[in-house]
């Protein structure tokens, strides 16, 4: 991670006019002081109309809220900071990005309930999620 940050800070991305940048599961590892700079440099490296695909954990996910209610630190210990959707959208707009699509994925929450892949695909509501948790009472579920 420090090599990436060092390259970004030195303007050594080595890319200009890129069609697409993938920045997946990185944002939460950066010190929040550097996030605006990093995002603006990625924005400048993209050609007009270029696309950024960014993923980052959702600090207000069901799993993290449940951990907090149980008195457990909800943020993974290697993460510097985790963000809400509103914060990520704001950071991206400030860096010059136009938001085309922003959405939550339930993947992170589902990985902790030991559901079968077929069950995960059938989840369409909170009720379905609770049903799986009760059906498979693992240590993490309880």
C-alpha positions as CSV (number, residue, x, y, z in Angstrom):
1,X,0.0,0.0,0.0
2,X,2.8,2.5,0.8
3,X,4.4,1.9,-2.6
4,X,1.1,2.8,-4.3
5,X,0.6,5.9,-2.1
6,X,4.2,6.9,-2.7
7,X,3.8,6.6,-6.5
8,X,0.6,8.6,-6.4
9,X,2.1,11.4,-4.3
10,X,5.1,11.6,-6.7
11,X,2.8,11.7,-9.7
12,X,4.2,8.4,-10.9
13,X,1.0,6.7,-11.9
14,X,2.5,6.2,-15.3
15,X,-0.9,6.4,-16.9
16,X,-2.5,9.2,-18.9
17,X,-5.8,9.1,-20.8
18,X,-6.9,5.8,-19.3
19,X,-10.3,4.5,-20.2
20,X,-10.9,2.9,-16.8
21,X,-9.4,2.8,-13.4
22,X,-10.2,0.1,-10.8
23,X,-9.8,1.2,-7.2
24,X,-11.3,-1.6,-5.3
25,X,-10.9,-2.2,-1.5
26,X,-8.1,0.4,-1.3
27,X,-9.8,3.6,-0.1
28,X,-10.2,2.3,3.5
29,X,-6.5,1.6,3.8
30,X,-5.4,5.2,3.0
31,X,-5.1,7.9,5.7
32,X,-8.1,10.2,5.2
33,X,-5.7,13.1,4.7
34,X,-4.5,11.6,1.4
35,X,-7.8,10.5,0.0
36,X,-8.8,13.7,-1.8
37,X,-5.3,14.0,-3.4
38,X,-5.3,10.3,-4.5
39,X,-8.8,10.5,-6.0
40,X,-8.0,13.8,-7.8
41,X,-4.9,12.2,-9.3
42,X,-6.9,9.2,-10.5
43,X,-9.4,11.6,-12.0
44,X,-6.7,13.5,-13.9
45,X,-5.2,10.1,-15.2
46,X,-8.6,9.2,-16.8
47,X,-9.5,10.5,-20.3
48,X,-12.6,12.6,-20.6
49,X,-15.5,10.1,-20.2
50,X,-13.2,7.6,-18.5
51,X,-14.7,5.4,-15.7
52,X,-13.6,4.8,-12.2
53,X,-14.8,1.6,-10.5
54,X,-14.4,2.0,-6.8
55,X,-15.4,-0.4,-4.0
56,X,-15.0,0.1,-0.3
57,X,-16.6,-1.4,2.8
58,X,-19.8,0.2,4.1
59,X,-19.3,1.3,7.7
60,X,-23.1,1.3,8.2
61,X,-23.7,-2.2,6.9
62,X,-25.9,-4.5,8.9
63,X,-22.9,-6.7,9.9
64,X,-21.0,-3.7,11.2
65,X,-24.0,-2.3,13.1
66,X,-24.6,-5.7,14.7
67,X,-20.9,-5.8,15.8
68,X,-21.2,-2.3,17.3
69,X,-24.4,-3.3,19.2
70,X,-22.5,-6.3,20.6
71,X,-19.7,-4.0,21.8
72,X,-17.2,-5.2,19.1
73,X,-15.2,-2.8,17.0
74,X,-17.0,-2.8,13.6
75,X,-14.0,-1.6,11.6
76,X,-11.5,-4.2,10.4
77,X,-8.2,-3.6,12.2
78,X,-6.1,-3.0,9.1
79,X,-8.5,-0.3,7.9
80,X,-7.6,3.3,8.6
81,X,-11.1,4.5,8.1
82,X,-14.3,3.2,6.6
83,X,-16.9,5.4,4.9
84,X,-20.6,5.8,4.3
85,X,-22.0,6.1,0.8
86,X,-22.7,9.8,1.3
87,X,-19.0,10.4,2.2
88,X,-17.7,8.4,-0.7
89,X,-20.0,10.2,-3.2
90,X,-18.9,13.6,-1.7
91,X,-15.2,12.7,-1.9
92,X,-15.6,11.6,-5.6
93,X,-17.5,14.7,-6.6
94,X,-14.9,16.9,-4.9
95,X,-12.2,15.1,-6.9
96,X,-14.0,15.9,-10.2
97,X,-15.9,12.7,-10.8
98,X,-19.5,12.6,-12.0
99,X,-21.4,9.8,-10.3
100,X,-23.0,7.5,-12.8
101,X,-24.0,4.7,-10.4
102,X,-23.6,4.2,-6.7
103,X,-25.1,1.2,-4.8
104,X,-24.6,-1.0,-1.8
105,X,-23.6,-4.6,-2.2
106,X,-24.7,-7.2,0.4
107,X,-21.7,-9.4,-0.3
108,X,-19.8,-8.3,2.8
109,X,-22.7,-9.0,5.1
110,X,-23.5,-12.3,3.5
111,X,-20.0,-13.7,3.9
112,X,-20.4,-13.8,7.6
113,X,-23.6,-15.9,7.8
114,X,-22.3,-19.0,6.1
115,X,-25.1,-19.2,3.6
116,X,-24.9,-21.5,0.7
117,X,-24.3,-19.6,-2.6
118,X,-27.8,-20.5,-3.9
119,X,-29.3,-19.0,-0.7
120,X,-27.4,-15.8,-1.2
121,X,-28.7,-15.4,-4.7
122,X,-32.3,-15.7,-3.4
123,X,-32.0,-13.0,-0.7
124,X,-34.2,-10.0,-1.6
125,X,-35.1,-8.6,1.8
126,X,-34.0,-8.3,5.4
127,X,-36.5,-11.1,6.2
128,X,-34.6,-13.5,4.0
129,X,-31.3,-12.5,5.6
130,X,-32.7,-13.1,9.1
131,X,-34.2,-16.5,8.0
132,X,-30.7,-17.7,6.9
133,X,-29.1,-16.5,10.1
134,X,-31.6,-18.4,12.2
135,X,-31.3,-21.4,9.9
136,X,-27.5,-21.5,10.3
137,X,-26.7,-20.4,13.8
138,X,-22.9,-20.1,13.7
139,X,-20.8,-18.4,16.3
140,X,-20.7,-15.2,14.2
141,X,-24.4,-15.2,13.7
142,X,-25.2,-15.5,17.4
